[in-house]
Amino acid sequence: MQAFPHHYGVEAKAEPEGDVVLSARGLPPLPTAPPAEFGGSGERWSPETLLVGAVADCFALGFRAIARASKLDWRALRCEVEGRLDRAEGRTSFTALEVRAHLEVPQGVDPERARRLLAKAEQSCLVTNSLRAEVSLDCQVELV
């Protein structure tokens, strides 16, 4: 890992109508649009789905790193995140993020240890740590 601080740059290009296109050096362009709740078609990534997706991605990548460092044997992780956008104190913001993780581990793995590592991934997620929304974790560990 590189020394802190890290810097990340993204550019958004927009015209009066149509998609907003996000780009970053070395990455493919990503067309975005408002979600259906804000009058969009719901067929493109939006700022809202990108933020919730960033939480899911951060959780999965964080768990992968923590499991590797802890030498936890696991088979698959499915992480679903639901974000609640609401009006509070005169501002529209995400007020809650519910992280539901389903982890498959082989027979012989201690499910409680796996749950602790899932919790550690949630607690160390830099995306949720950067937000004001309340975050909850519901995790299942399945022996396969």
Secondary structure as GFF3:
##gff-version 3
##sequence-region A 1 144
A	DSSP	beta_strand	11	13	.	.	.	ID=ss1
A	DSSP	beta_strand	20	23	.	.	.	ID=ss2
A	DSSP	beta_strand	30	32	.	.	.	ID=ss3
A	DSSP	three_ten_helix	36	38	.	.	.	ID=ss4
A	DSSP	alpha_helix	47	70	.	.	.	ID=ss5
A	DSSP	beta_strand	76	88	.	.	.	ID=ss6
A	DSSP	beta_strand	91	105	.	.	.	ID=ss7
A	DSSP	alpha_helix	111	123	.	.	.	ID=ss8
A	DSSP	alpha_helix	126	129	.	.	.	ID=ss9
A	DSSP	beta_strand	134	143	.	.	.	ID=ss10
###
